C-alpha cells in the first residue's frame, strides 16, 4: 500500500511535557503526515496525569493512536522504539537504511553497516544509554531532595558515591563510544547511520540532549556529538515540532538541553 493510501489512517500523538514524546512529534513533522495532538501535562509530583491510563494501562507517554476506516477503535502503540519503527515503515521507508547489498538479500552476515548501526541504536538509545541518564537524574534528585539540614550531608554523600562509582565513569564510556560512532559514520555522513536522517537519529536525540544538559557534553569535550545535537535542533521539522508543542500546550517548548537543573 502506498504512503498516500496510508494517509487515510488517522494518527493521534498523546504528548506529555518534558518527555520522550517530543521526538515522536519531531518524527511526524519529518514524515510530513497529518496527525492530531493530544496534550497532557505533568502534575506537581512530576508524574504523568492519571488520564493517560485511559489511553494505555501503563499511563506513559509517548503513545500514538492509529484509527483506520475499518476499525471500531484506534490501535494504541506504546514505546518510542516501536512507534518510530511503525511510523517509518508505513510513512518513511527512506528513514530505514537498506538491509542488504544487491544480490545478497536474506544472506546472514551480509547486512550493511548502515542497517546494523540503525538496528543497534534503535535498541541502545532506550536500553544501555538511557539507563545511565536515568540513574543520573535519580542521583540529582537525591542530592537536591528537601530534607532537614542535618540529613543533607548524608543524601549528598549517597548521591556523590553513586555518581562517582557508577554514573560518571559509565557516562564517559558511552559518550566516548558515541563520539567515535559519529567519527566513523559510513560514507562520511553527518548522521549516525550515514548521509541520511534515520529513525536512529530520532531515538538518540532525547538522551543526547540530556547529556548536553548534564554538562559533560559540550563543544570542547565531545565536539562531534555536540555539533550533531545542534544540527538536529536546527532542522526545520525539529523547530516546527517545538512550535506545535508550544501552541498546543500553551507553554513555550524548551529542549531538554536548555533546561537548567
Secondary structure as GFF3:
##gff-version 3
##sequence-region A 1 261
A	DSSP	alpha_helix	3	6	.	.	.	ID=ss1
A	DSSP	beta_strand	10	16	.	.	.	ID=ss2
A	DSSP	alpha_helix	21	31	.	.	.	ID=ss3
A	DSSP	beta_strand	36	40	.	.	.	ID=ss4
A	DSSP	three_ten_helix	50	54	.	.	.	ID=ss5
A	DSSP	beta_strand	63	67	.	.	.	ID=ss6
A	DSSP	beta_strand	75	78	.	.	.	ID=ss7
A	DSSP	alpha_helix	80	91	.	.	.	ID=ss8
A	DSSP	three_ten_helix	93	95	.	.	.	ID=ss9
A	DSSP	alpha_helix	113	124	.	.	.	ID=ss10
A	DSSP	pi_helix	125	129	.	.	.	ID=ss11
A	DSSP	alpha_helix	130	143	.	.	.	ID=ss12
A	DSSP	alpha_helix	149	162	.	.	.	ID=ss13
A	DSSP	pi_helix	163	167	.	.	.	ID=ss14
A	DSSP	alpha_helix	168	183	.	.	.	ID=ss15
A	DSSP	three_ten_helix	186	188	.	.	.	ID=ss16
A	DSSP	alpha_helix	199	214	.	.	.	ID=ss17
A	DSSP	alpha_helix	223	234	.	.	.	ID=ss18
A	DSSP	alpha_helix	236	249	.	.	.	ID=ss19
A	DSSP	three_ten_helix	256	258	.	.	.	ID=ss20
###
